[in-house]
């Protein structure tokens, strides 16, 4: 049973994505599909990521969130906003270098919008491995510390992936 959820709303080109509970790899297939649709939306003007309801978040989900920052920087030359009031989550965001690619607000009210839940998508093991590799590659691209932290994991998963394809 999943203990996390991802909610969203879109209003006049602004996307609000809210992570609730314990956000882990199994939710990432749903998130990746949503991001693909969001990135294809020509009306996209801004992104707010609401982590006020997040208890814990893993590095794969963080890698997909970082993908938003990379996309907005390239397409709109702007930083997405993260709203996070949990000190543990804030510590993780800082350790990953998110403060360089996001505007992080720790003391702002959560948006008062009606949010819909992303439907859960069950990924295959191959798809899951691909997502984990891609998400960690995005994190590695943020800074040298992340590159050193995740290099062995990415290399091991890529080796495993090649072995399963042979």
C-alpha positions as CSV (number, residue, x, y, z in Angstrom):
1,X,0.0,0.0,0.0
2,X,1.3,3.4,-1.0
3,X,1.8,5.9,1.9
4,X,2.3,8.9,-0.4
5,X,0.2,10.8,-2.9
6,X,0.8,13.4,-5.5
7,X,-1.8,16.1,-6.1
8,X,-1.9,18.8,-8.8
9,X,-3.8,21.8,-10.1
10,X,-3.3,24.0,-13.1
11,X,-4.5,27.6,-13.3
12,X,-3.6,30.0,-16.1
13,X,-0.3,28.3,-16.9
14,X,0.7,27.9,-13.3
15,X,1.1,24.3,-12.2
16,X,0.9,23.4,-8.5
17,X,2.2,20.0,-7.6
18,X,1.7,18.8,-4.0
19,X,3.5,15.8,-2.5
20,X,1.8,14.3,0.5
21,X,3.1,11.7,3.0
22,X,6.1,9.4,2.2
23,X,6.9,10.0,-1.5
24,X,9.0,7.1,-3.0
25,X,9.9,5.4,-6.2
26,X,6.6,3.7,-6.9
27,X,4.9,7.1,-7.4
28,X,7.5,8.2,-9.9
29,X,5.9,6.6,-13.0
30,X,2.8,8.7,-12.3
31,X,4.9,11.8,-11.8
32,X,7.0,11.3,-14.9
33,X,3.9,11.0,-17.1
34,X,2.5,14.1,-15.6
35,X,5.8,16.0,-16.1
36,X,5.9,14.9,-19.8
37,X,2.4,16.4,-20.3
38,X,3.3,19.6,-18.3
39,X,6.5,20.1,-20.3
40,X,4.5,19.8,-23.5
41,X,2.0,22.5,-22.4
42,X,2.8,25.7,-24.3
43,X,0.8,27.7,-21.7
44,X,3.2,26.7,-18.9
45,X,4.4,29.8,-17.2
46,X,5.3,28.8,-13.6
47,X,5.5,25.8,-11.2
48,X,5.0,25.7,-7.5
49,X,6.0,22.5,-5.7
50,X,4.2,22.2,-2.3
51,X,6.1,19.9,0.1
52,X,4.3,21.1,3.2
53,X,2.5,17.8,3.5
54,X,5.6,15.7,2.8
55,X,6.9,13.5,5.6
56,X,9.7,11.9,3.6
57,X,10.9,11.9,0.0
58,X,13.4,9.7,-1.8
59,X,16.2,10.7,-4.2
60,X,14.3,9.4,-7.3
61,X,11.3,11.7,-6.6
62,X,13.8,14.5,-5.9
63,X,15.5,13.8,-9.2
64,X,12.2,14.2,-11.0
65,X,11.5,17.5,-9.1
66,X,15.0,18.7,-10.2
67,X,14.0,17.9,-13.8
68,X,11.4,20.6,-13.4
69,X,14.1,23.2,-12.5
70,X,16.2,22.2,-15.4
71,X,13.3,22.4,-17.8
72,X,12.1,25.8,-16.5
73,X,15.6,27.3,-16.6
74,X,16.0,26.2,-20.2
75,X,12.5,27.1,-21.5
76,X,11.5,30.1,-19.4
77,X,14.8,31.2,-17.7
78,X,13.2,31.0,-14.3
79,X,13.3,29.0,-11.1
80,X,10.3,27.0,-9.9
81,X,9.2,27.6,-6.3
82,X,9.3,25.0,-3.6
83,X,7.2,25.5,-0.5
84,X,8.5,23.3,2.4
85,X,8.0,23.7,6.1
86,X,9.4,20.3,7.3
87,X,13.0,20.8,8.7
88,X,14.0,17.3,7.6
89,X,12.9,17.8,4.1
90,X,14.5,21.3,4.0
91,X,17.8,19.7,5.1
92,X,17.6,17.2,2.2
93,X,16.8,20.0,-0.3
94,X,19.8,22.0,0.9
95,X,22.1,19.0,0.8
96,X,21.1,18.3,-2.8
97,X,21.8,21.8,-3.9
98,X,18.2,22.6,-4.6
99,X,18.6,26.1,-3.2
100,X,20.7,27.0,-6.3
101,X,18.0,25.9,-8.8
102,X,14.7,26.6,-6.9
103,X,13.3,29.4,-4.9
104,X,12.6,27.7,-1.6
105,X,10.1,29.2,0.8
106,X,10.0,27.8,4.3
107,X,7.4,30.1,5.9
108,X,4.7,30.8,3.3
109,X,1.1,29.6,3.5
110,X,0.2,26.6,1.3
111,X,-1.9,27.5,-1.7
112,X,-5.6,27.3,-1.3
113,X,-6.5,25.5,-4.5
114,X,-8.6,22.5,-5.3
115,X,-6.2,19.7,-6.1
116,X,-6.7,16.5,-8.1
117,X,-4.8,13.3,-7.4
118,X,-2.5,11.9,-10.0
119,X,-3.7,8.4,-10.8
120,X,-1.2,5.7,-9.9
121,X,0.7,4.1,-12.7
122,X,2.3,0.7,-12.0
123,X,5.7,0.6,-13.8
124,X,7.5,-2.5,-15.0
125,X,10.8,-3.3,-13.4
126,X,12.7,-2.1,-16.5
127,X,10.7,1.2,-16.5
128,X,11.4,1.6,-12.8
129,X,15.1,1.1,-13.2
130,X,15.2,3.5,-16.2
131,X,13.4,6.2,-14.1
132,X,15.7,5.7,-11.1
133,X,18.8,6.1,-13.4
134,X,17.4,9.1,-15.2
135,X,16.3,10.9,-11.9
136,X,19.8,10.3,-10.4
137,X,21.5,11.6,-13.5
138,X,19.5,14.8,-13.2
139,X,20.6,15.1,-9.5
140,X,24.2,14.4,-10.5
141,X,24.0,17.3,-13.0
142,X,23.2,19.8,-10.2
143,X,26.6,19.7,-8.5
144,X,29.8,17.8,-7.9
145,X,28.7,16.5,-4.5
146,X,25.7,14.8,-6.0
147,X,27.8,13.5,-8.9
148,X,30.1,11.8,-6.3
149,X,27.2,10.6,-4.2
150,X,25.2,8.9,-6.9
151,X,27.9,7.8,-9.4
152,X,28.2,4.3,-8.0
153,X,24.4,3.8,-7.8
154,X,23.9,4.9,-11.4
155,X,26.8,2.7,-12.7
156,X,25.5,-0.3,-10.8
157,X,21.9,0.1,-12.1
158,X,23.2,0.7,-15.7
159,X,25.3,-2.5,-15.4
160,X,22.3,-4.4,-14.0
161,X,20.1,-3.0,-16.8
162,X,22.6,-4.1,-19.5
163,X,22.8,-7.5,-18.0
164,X,19.1,-8.0,-18.0
165,X,18.9,-7.0,-21.6
166,X,21.5,-9.5,-22.8
